[in-house]
Amino acid sequence: MSLAYAVSDAQVMVTRCTRRSLRDPEAFFTALMLPIVLMLLFVYVFGGALHTGVKYVDYVVPGLIVLCAGFGAGTTAVAVATDMSNGIVDRFRSMPIASSSILVGHIFASLARNLIATALVIGVGLGIGWRPVASPAAWLAAAGMIVLFILALSWLAARMNMLARSAEAANAFTFVLMFIPYVSTAFVPAATLPGPLRWVAEHQPFTPIIETMRGLWMGHTSTGAPTGHEAWIAVACCGVILAIAAAGGSWLFRHRTAA
């Protein structure tokens, strides 16, 4: 099958997955609104009691953007698990289409949903007092980091839910994925956490991603490390996750859907 046909098939699947999201307004609305509700909760309810050395809204917005991507990846996980369990994939494989386009459709629909949610979170953050000092180049770098992170997390969700036999099992993975950013520097500096949790916060992939975006937007990180140092670690983490998840997800998809 030629590359042109494969690209055309992928476009059809992206359109299908996007329309599917719009036809499930409850899930779409939740994915958009939950990060905003959490932002308002942390800024206005907890923010006065949390000391980070800077205005709390400036500290917390980058972490909430990462959390927002986690919610979006959870939606992708459920969508992939549903397709794998309801027989639609067997119908697709009986058609003359590129099998890779099925997963690609879910991934790029996830990217679109997450970028909309991220833009909304940024807009609300600016509305409640977030004041980034980033240059246009830093904004572009932050946007690139967000796109790379969303792609890596979406592929990871798709890969893990190749193993799920139902949407309910996919939801369990979603819970774990959304919990990880809470044990990072998203909401409080790692130095404020007790010993074991501090070690986890300092050595998990979400932290350098959050610190990279915090450094790009605010001009400094909460760890004291240079932004460039955190950025290299963040890109490496996302690259490794993306490579392993994409290769593993594609293999699992072929294995589970083999005749």
Secondary structure, 3 states (H helix, E strand, C coil): CCHHHHHHHHHHHHHHHHHHHHCCHHHHHHHHHHHHHHHHHHHHHHHHHCCCCCCHHHHHHHHHHHHHHHHHHHHHHHHHHHHHHCCHHHHHHCCCCCCHHHHHHHHHHHHHHHHHHHHHHHHHHHHCCCCCCCCHHHHHHHHHHHHHHHHHHHHHHHHHCCCCCCHHHHHHHHHHHHHHHHHCCCCCCHHHCCHHHHHHHHCCCHHHHHHHHHHHHHCCCCCCCCHHHHHHHHHHHHHHHHHHHHHHHHHHHHHHCCC
